[in-house]
């Protein structure tokens, strides 16, 4: 029985490692890995669905409950119910799988290694795309001269980089004493390359989000080095970029009188929220509700603001529950970081929190929270943040006994 449980735990963990490695390359592998992880996790728990106790349990339950209530008021119950099980509930389960499975420093290191190898493959793929015009993994072409790598557009590459760059940067600056010289050089070189890629995506919202995140991280954790390097890197890289990148950088504010499609889309979302303020128009029904609220031509069917879309679909209550989850993640992490005296866990946690902040900030101007790949990435990172704190706190308390 013990051996079978160990084998099932191994299957679950390997599935998680493959999931985070393959996330930029294949949606189908993500889904397959989730099924393997779910089945092996449930069998390992002897089909018990009782979740482990974490600080996020209560806001998570409320978030799920409000999402389910929004199904009841949906104009398409079948569409909303499908989304509840395949999106909302699935991601909450993924969170608990990660929290329970990543329970040692060895496993945490393996997850970090999976991130590292994934970043290396993406890096090679982007360089190949820059040279040939087409990436070798998915055969995606450059989008108007802007790199996409294995993602279908440059904004998605930028969203992925917003998690990876702060993770590597903060791990270098806060945990470098635990690394060998070769590892330091590899991480530094890879981090610089990925920062260049972020600039070449020409995604202004991502630039602002990640710079703000790293500077705030430097201020909060009193790292002048990180603040200075972030500011200098941003200034230097922008000074050597192409004319098209510079033009986008200075065109954040639209010319007077010119239409701003994103603002128009936000206005349409606000109109939906005004009509359905409590429980929203129904989970996953924005695309069938928004056409009735069009105030201008063009711009697509999504508001390019994940929070407005969430409020429109699940109401202000649903958005409030989601924000409660995020606030709890940061507050609990801040409290626990004061107790943890292991630089490995501190560096990992700071990097993941900085990346999470940048990702959430960028979601104000994009659809990150509604992309399959980035739903997996978001809840994986949240689960990993909580799991690392559990390991570190247990180690700290054990060493004090």
Secondary structure, 3 states (H helix, E strand, C coil): CHHHHHHHHHHHHHHHHHHHHHCCCCHHHHHHHHHHHHHHHHHHCCCCCCCCCCCCHHHHHHHHHHHHHHHHCCCCHHHHHHHHHHHHHHHHHHHHHHHHHCCCHHHHHHHHHHHHHHHHHHHHHHHHHHHHCECCCCCCECECCECCCCCCCHHHHHHHHHHHHHHHHHHHHHHHHHCCHHHHHHHHHHHHHHHHHHHHCCCHHHHHHHHHHHHHHHHHCCCHHHHHHHHHHHHHHHHCCCHHHHHHHCCCCCCCCCCCHHHHHHHHHHHHHHHCCCCCCCCCCHHHHHHHHCCCCCCCCCCCCHHHHHHHHHHHHHHHHHHHHHHHHHHHHHHHHCCCCCHHHHHHHHHHHHHHHHHHHHCCCCCHHHCHHHHHHHHHHHHHHHHHHHHHHHHHHHHCC
